[in-house]
């Protein structure tokens, strides 16, 4: 049986921190499924189709990575894709509190699925999609914050005010 992991997230947009976690995950698991979620609590700026495009372009060199839209419960996607592990990146203790709660809910919904936490690379510990959007909105430099494959798209979307 293949070792398959899910890396769920909103990815609004994908950052170098996200990409680092996914790359490291792809070195541990035979297959990684990046599940792009429509998290209504976070009110994404970019459409889900645009976020999926950003993620695919950012990870195009990883042959064992698949990018999908997450519709419904993560544990249902895990069952459908035969994934036994959910991998979440953690930057700080504040991330752990929320992710621990989600891991417990997922365990209740499907006891066969485990959650693993990968600590962020320290050079990305400050980085979040929200911070990227704020820097871009104010015209700051986002080089090194997001994958270079999508940097111009993000910069242009803020210049033009077009996010879909």
Secondary structure, DSSP 8 states (H G I E B T S, - for coil): ---EEEEEE--TT--HHHHHHHHHHHHHSSEEEEEEE--GGG--SS-HHHHHHHHHHHTTT-TTEEEEEE-S-HHHHHHHHT--EEEEEE-SHHHHHHHHHHHHHHHHH-TT-EEEEEE--GGGTT--HHHHHHHHHTT---BTTB-HHHHHHHHHHHHHT---
